[in-house]
Amino acid sequence: MQDCGGLRLVELPAALVAASPTLFVQHAMATQIALASLPDVSELLRNLLDGPHPAVAGRLAGGFRAIGRQGLADEILGAMRGAGYAVNEVNPIEKPLHALLPGGRPESPCVQRLRLMWAGMREQVVAAFPPASGAPKDIDALVKDVEARYVTDAYHSLSIEGYRVTAALIEKVRDGGWNPDGDDKDRSARDAMAARGYLETHKLVKEDLVRVIKGQNAGTVFRQALPRWVQALFRTSVQAGILKPTDLAGYRNDQVFIRGALHVPPSKEAVRECMPVLFELLEAEAQPQVRAVLGHFLFAYIHPCMDGNGRLARFLMNLMLVPAGHVWTVIPVEGRNEYMSALEQASSLANIAPLASFISELAEAQAEGPLAPPR
């Protein structure tokens, strides 16, 4: 046991030996990830044999076998029985989880959690959405419809993040009436700069929508597009000196916290492990509504950027929805509390159903007609 800043830290093998049977029931995902993270059981066996802990050995052997690591289960049973202990194997994981990918070097717990969440949540998302109508045949009409919804979308997406914008400001920025180069007042307007960044990013997203409609893999398009989206979202603010140039340099380089949320995003080091896996999951997923909902959720869960994660997650959602035949879907600021609660349910309780239903209902309602323009 080590002391670290007042916290008592225990190595994973010792922690598993000390874990109670209820831990495997109450935290099935965490315990499965812990079991999958061990490269071998050498240190675990030292703890088990030193105890001795025959009942714990039987429980851990059953846990290893439940996640497909039969060799480690047999090694524990063989060593304990060879030392003269009677061991009965018991599976402590009552609710089976989707199997992790077999073989290779064990992945980090953060990466394994992403894979398990995707596998465990996707069927609920499929069930929550009506079938998509398929790729639109008239691309020009689609782009016009997306553009017609722009002011409403920008107003709500920026307002959710706390910017004080109006339809008039958004239209002024879109029509080129905002002049940060020649007007000191415009140059200092933080909200207008956010609107300008949103406009520039929206233009790129429309281009990327067309790429997906024409047959490119949506996950690959997002992988390639994300750096450009981030740069477009914040370029104006960097040029005005509100943000540092390094804010355009890829993933965040510090820890972030989400105000009012129990979920704490992964460390900056874990972000660099998680994002390639998110791209991989998006590329491999066949169902567009799953890419939309789980892509949106896991992007927000990882929180890869210092700022703009919500706006980028909603752009990602629509990049996946629109080419499949759904309309560009706006999350209204009036529904912010329900939206944030649904994200918290998914992040902290692994319950994706509220978010899937929330987005599905908005998509269906807005297919009948767009949200009324903001006043």
Number of C-alpha atoms within 10 A of each C-alpha: 10 10 9 8 7 7 9 9 12 13 11 15 20 16 15 19 19 14 14 13 14 11 14 21 14 13 11 18 20 15 19 24 21 17 21 22 16 17 12 13 15 14 13 20 22 13 19 24 16 8 11 15 17 21 17 22 28 21 23 29 27 23 25 22 18 20 19 15 17 14 12 19 22 16 16 26 23 14 15 21 14 10 11 10 17 14 19 15 21 17 16 22 25 12 11 11 16 14 14 18 12 11 7 7 9 16 17 15 17 17 20 23 18 19 19 19 21 22 15 16 19 20 12 16 23 16 13 19 17 13 14 16 10 13 17 17 12 8 15 11 11 20 16 11 14 17 16 12 18 21 21 22 26 24 26 25 24 21 18 21 15 11 16 15 18 21 16 13 19 24 17 16 20 17 9 9 12 21 13 16 9 9 10 10 10 16 19 15 15 17 19 24 24 23 29 26 21 28 21 18 22 21 13 14 21 18 12 20 23 19 15 21 20 14 10 13 17 26 23 15 18 23 17 13 16 16 15 15 22 22 19 21 26 25 21 22 23 17 12 16 11 13 14 14 14 10 19 20 13 15 18 20 16 11 15 17 13 12 8 8 14 12 17 16 18 18 17 19 13 16 21 15 14 24 20 13 16 23 19 14 19 26 17 14 16 12 17 25 29 25 28 24 29 26 24 24 24 20 23 22 23 23 28 26 24 16 16 18 19 19 20 22 21 22 25 23 25 24 26 27 25 27 28 20 19 24 24 25 26 23 19 17 18 11 13 16 11 14 19 15 15 21 25 22 19 23 22 13 10 14 18 24 18 20 25 27 18 17 23 20 16 17 22 15 14 17 15 9 10 19 17 9 13 12 8
